[in-house]
Amino acid sequence: MARIEFTKMHGCGNDYIYIECTKELPVPPAYLAQKLSDRHRGVGSDGIVLILPSDAADAEMRIFNADGSEAGMCGNGVRCTAEYLFRRRRICGDTARILTKSGIKTVQRKAPGLLQVDMGPACFEPKAVPVAGFSAPVIDALAEVNGGAVRFTCVSMGNPHCVLYVDDVRNANAAYLGSAIGHSKWFPEGANVEFVQVIGPAQLKVRVWERGSGETQSCGTGACAAVAACVRSGRCRKDTDVQVVLAGGVLTVRDTGATVLMTGDAVEVFTGAVEV
């Protein structure tokens, strides 16, 4: 048996188990994610985040979803990783650079527990998402899904997203449609699916189905993808703060055109240890 210490944190309700790795884990991270993420027989989370040393940045972050698959990026996760390091004085000042599979993300600590991430630019090129069967960016495309017509936009925020527009997010069959679309032939690597209700040019309501985790309380990259898609289609204004209302709370997202900035909370819930 091996003892692993962890910290449970959440960003806007998107909860992960954070493990600072000073040595190699005694079990594969995919197995650990499945074991610990179980909300009935484990700690309970949307996945685990490994915090590793890095020569290129202040730290490296690796994310494993609840089903054991590895994610390329997590906006809420990178805020929490930075807050974890700030709270433990691993970083001097108010700026953190976190290495992810999608590159280095810069995080500014506005106040304890409130951080802004430079997520980089949204990418709409089909090969970058990736989305199959399209040669040009997929913006407000019309398609039939399970007998119903939907408009969708495909965008990468370091991981693939499919943004759907709905009249009322409360009535969206997020679990069924999210799985059907996210696992469809369009997305060879799968995709996160956002159900977006446009309240106004500066406010959206969003539900997110995440590949590897199912519907979650919030998704940082999903909120960014929703705003970027709305800016591209003229539903929101460029370089304007947009309030994204999710089940777990509110994120503030600004698509400047050159990059996407996301601001939100990072909350430490409790620390503990498990034996595996």
N, C-alpha and C positions, 0 to 999 in steps of 0.2 A: 504494500500500500504506500502511496505517496500523498503528501499533503500539499495542496495548492491554495494559496491565499488569493482572494479576489475582492473587488469593489463593485458593488451594483450601482450603476448610474443611469440616468435617463436625460434625454434632450427632447422636450416637448412630448413626453410620454413614450418616446421610442427608446426602450430599455435594453441595455446590454450589460454583460458581465465583463469587467475589465481586469486583465491579468498582466501584471508587470513581469516580463520574462527576463530574469537575470541569468537564467540557465535554461537548457533545453527542457521542454515539457516531457513528463514521463509517459504520456499517451499522445496519439495523433490529435491535432486541434479539431479536426472534423468530428471525431468521436466525442471529444470533450464538449463541443458546441451542442451536439445532440443530447448528451447526458445532462448538462447543466441547464439548457434552455427549457426543458420539459417543465411546464407550469404546475404539474401535479406530482411529479416524482423527482424534480430537480429544484434548482434555485428559481427558475422561471425568467425567461427573457426572450428577446427577438434574436439573440445570438451572443457570441462572445467577441471581444476585441482584445488582441494581443498587443501590448506596448513593448517595443523592442528598441535596443540601442541602435543608433545610426551615425555613420560618419558624414552623411550628406545633409542631415537635418538635426533638429533637437531630439527627435525620436521617430521611430517607424511604427505605423499602425497597420495591423492585418485584421480583417473582419471575416468572421465565419457565421453564416446564417444558422437559424435554428435547425435546418435540415442537414447541416454539415458542409454545404457548398460555400466556397469563398467568394466574397463580393469584392468588386473593384474599388468602391468608394461608398462612404456613408457620411452625409453632411452633419447629422446629429452626433454621430460617433466621433468625428474629428474635433467637434467643439468639446465634447466630454473628455476626450484624450488630452486636449490642451488644458482644460480645467483641472484634471487629475494632476498634471505636471506642475501647474501653477500652485495648486494647494499644497503640494509637497516640496515646493521651492526647488524643483529640478530646473526651473528656467528663471533667469533674472529678467526684470523688465516686464512689459505687457504684450510682447510679441512672441509667438511660437511658430516654428516651422515644422510641419509634420509630414513625413514621407508616407505616401499611400501608393497603391498599385496604379493610381491615376496621376501620379506625380506629387510634387511637394505643394502642400496647401499652407498658406499663411493665415494665422489666426490672431486677431486682436482682442485682448481682454478689456472690454469697456468698463466692467465692474465685476466684482466677484460673482460668478455664476451667470454672467451675461457676456457673450462672445460673438464676434463677427468673423466669418470665414470668407476669404477670397476663393471662390469655387472655380475660377477660371471661366472662359467663355463657353456658352452653350454651342454644341455642334449639331447641325441638321443634316450633314452629308450622310446618305444612306450607308456607305461603307463604314463610317465611323460609329454609327449607332450600335450594332449593325441591324439593318432591316433589309430583307431580301425581296427581290422582284420590282425594285424601283431604281431608276437611274438619276432622278432629280429629288431634292428634298421633299419629304412628305409633309405638306402643310395643309391642314383642313381637308385631307383626302376623305372621300366618301366610300364606305365599304359595307357589306352586309355581314353581320356577325350573329349567328344563331337566329336567323330569321328577322333581324331588325337592322335598320340602317343607322350607322354611326359615322360621325366625323372625327378624325383623329390626326394628330401630329406626332411625328417621331423625332426624338432629340436625345443626344447623349450629354450627360453631366458627369462623365467618367464611368457611367454605367448606362445601359439602354432604358429608355422610357417611351411609353405610348400614352399620349395625353388625349383623353376623350372629353367632350363637352356634353353636359347633362343639364336638364332644367332644374333638378333638385337632387342633391347628393344623397338625401335621406332615402330616396326611392331607388337608388342605383343598386343593382344586384352585384356588388363589388366582388364578393367571393367567387361567384360562378363566372361572371364575365371576365374578371381579372385573370383567373386561371386559364380560361379559354383563349383569351387574347395573348396573355403572357407566354403561353406554351404553344402558340400557333406557328404555322410554317413561316410567317413573316419574320419571326425573330429567332434566328439560328442559335443564339446564346440565351434565349429567354428575354423577358423585359419586365420592368416594373410598370404598372398601369395606374394612371391617375384619372380619377373621375372629378371633373372640374365644373363648378357652378360659378359663373361670373356674376358677382353682386354689383360690381362697378369697376371703373378703370383702375381703382386702387385697392380693391378687395376681392378675394376669391375664397370660396369654400371648396375644400379638397378632401377626398378619400383616396387612400393609396393601398393597392395590392402589390406586395413586394415578392419578387421571385425568391424562393428559399425560405420565406417566413409567413406568407399569406397576408391578410389585411393587418396593418399596424396602426398604432395610435397616431403616428406621424412618420414622415420620411423627408429628410432634409434635401436630398437630391431631387426627390419628387416635387417638393415645393418649388425648387429652383426651375425644374423642367416645366412645371405648370406656368410659372410667370414668364419664362423665356418663350414658350409657345404662344402665350397670350400677347406678348409684345410683338412677336413676329407676325401674328395674324391681325394685329390692330385692336385687340380687345383691352390691352393695357398699354400704358405709355412707357416709352423707354426712359431710363435714368430717373425713375420715380419709385419711391418706396411703395411696395404692395404688401398689404397684410394678407397672409395666407392662413385661413382658419382651418385647423385640423381637429380631429377628435381629441388629441392630446394637448392642444393649446394653439398658440399663434406664433408664426415665424414671420419676420420681415425680410422681404427679398427685393433687391434692386438689380435690374439688368441694365448695365450701363452701355451695352453694345460691345464693349471691349472685354468685360468680365461680368460675373454674377456674384453679388455680395449677399450673404445670408446672415441674419442676426437672430439669436435665440438663446434660450437658457441652457444650462448644463448643471444638473443637480446630482449630488452624491446622496444615495439613499442609505446604504449600509455597507459595512465590510464584513468579511467572514472567511471561512476556510472549509475546504472539502477534502475528503480522502478518496482517491481513485486508484 
